[in-house]
Amino acid sequence: MANPNLQDIIEKQVLTVAKAVEDKIDEEISALDRLDLDDIEVLRERRLQQMKKMAEKRSRWISLGHGEYTEIPSEKDFFSVVKASDRVVCHFYRDNWPCKVMDKHMSILAKQHVETRFVKIHAEKSPFLAEKLKIVVLPTLALIKNTKVDDYVVGFDELGGTDEFNTQDLEERLAKAQVIFFEGESSLNSSKSSAQTRSVRQSESHDSSDSD
């Protein structure tokens, strides 16, 4: 039989939590009750503007090639791609099984996360980029934000160390780097990688033909 004193303490704690939840609900209901028609119309207009802006963003993303997983044909094209989009995930690959596995997951995420551009480039045909960004192990994902390579996913070590990882494993890793929008990202931000940032703009200056 439970200790009567302990039981009393537990019951008081439960009642305290229940009272706090009840007070919070009452507060939210009161706030809604205080809204007049003008307040509701302001909220409605604000929501419509938010929806309009998001629709415009989505339309722009689609026009830039977001929503599909595509290949960058040359090193020169790489710079125009990363300048056009705020968030880019670039898969440096060669024709082998591990890279084909990564392709599969990248194709899925490209459709799910239209806010980010998902692309790939053949590492062996891109010697300047591979050397500049220190791409050694394939597959490697370069996670690019605002024209800078901010983080890397190298091989499958962070994805369970096997080619049988789930798409969600990769999704969570990209969310941790804040290169995609993800509902659970707030709980992942604290473990953000401290990988060295390398400027794509700096790389671009190596070849003047890549400038606007």
Secondary structure in CASP SS format (residue, H / E / C, confidence):
PFRMAT SS
TARGET T0000
AUTHOR 0000-0000-0000
METHOD secondary structure of the structure
MODEL  1
M C 1.00
A C 1.00
N C 1.00
P H 1.00
N H 1.00
L H 1.00
Q H 1.00
D H 1.00
I H 1.00
I H 1.00
E H 1.00
K H 1.00
Q H 1.00
V H 1.00
L H 1.00
T H 1.00
V H 1.00
A H 1.00
K H 1.00
A H 1.00
V H 1.00
E H 1.00
D H 1.00
K H 1.00
I H 1.00
D H 1.00
E H 1.00
E H 1.00
I H 1.00
S H 1.00
A H 1.00
L H 1.00
D H 1.00
R C 1.00
L C 1.00
D C 1.00
L H 1.00
D H 1.00
D H 1.00
I H 1.00
E H 1.00
V H 1.00
L H 1.00
R H 1.00
E H 1.00
R H 1.00
R H 1.00
L H 1.00
Q H 1.00
Q H 1.00
M H 1.00
K H 1.00
K H 1.00
M H 1.00
A H 1.00
E H 1.00
K H 1.00
R H 1.00
S H 1.00
R H 1.00
W H 1.00
I H 1.00
S H 1.00
L C 1.00
G C 1.00
H C 1.00
G C 1.00
E C 1.00
Y E 1.00
T E 1.00
E E 1.00
I C 1.00
P C 1.00
S C 1.00
E H 1.00
K H 1.00
D H 1.00
F H 1.00
F H 1.00
S H 1.00
V H 1.00
V H 1.00
K H 1.00
A H 1.00
S C 1.00
D C 1.00
R E 1.00
V E 1.00
V E 1.00
C E 1.00
H E 1.00
F E 1.00
Y E 1.00
R C 1.00
D C 1.00
N C 1.00
W H 1.00
P H 1.00
C H 1.00
K H 1.00
V H 1.00
M H 1.00
D H 1.00
K H 1.00
H H 1.00
M H 1.00
S H 1.00
I H 1.00
L H 1.00
A H 1.00
K H 1.00
Q H 1.00
H C 1.00
V C 1.00
E C 1.00
T C 1.00
R E 1.00
F E 1.00
V E 1.00
K E 1.00
I E 1.00
H E 1.00
A H 1.00
E H 1.00
K H 1.00
S C 1.00
P H 1.00
F H 1.00
L H 1.00
A H 1.00
E H 1.00
K H 1.00
L C 1.00
K C 1.00
I C 1.00
V C 1.00
V C 1.00
L C 1.00
P C 1.00
T E 1.00
L E 1.00
A E 1.00
L E 1.00
I E 1.00
K E 1.00
N C 1.00
T C 1.00
K E 1.00
V E 1.00
D E 1.00
D E 1.00
Y E 1.00
V E 1.00
V E 1.00
G C 1.00
F C 1.00
D H 1.00
E H 1.00
L H 1.00
G C 1.00
G C 1.00
T C 1.00
D C 1.00
E C 1.00
F C 1.00
N C 1.00
T H 1.00
Q H 1.00
D H 1.00
L H 1.00
E H 1.00
E H 1.00
R H 1.00
L H 1.00
A H 1.00
K H 1.00
A C 1.00
Q C 1.00
V C 1.00
I C 1.00
F C 1.00
F C 1.00
E C 1.00
G C 1.00
E H 1.00
S H 1.00
S H 1.00
L C 1.00
N H 1.00
S H 1.00
S H 1.00
K C 1.00
S C 1.00
S C 1.00
A C 1.00
Q C 1.00
T C 1.00
R E 1.00
S E 1.00
V H 1.00
R H 1.00
Q H 1.00
S H 1.00
E H 1.00
S C 1.00
H C 1.00
D C 1.00
S H 1.00
S H 1.00
D H 1.00
S C 1.00
D C 1.00
END
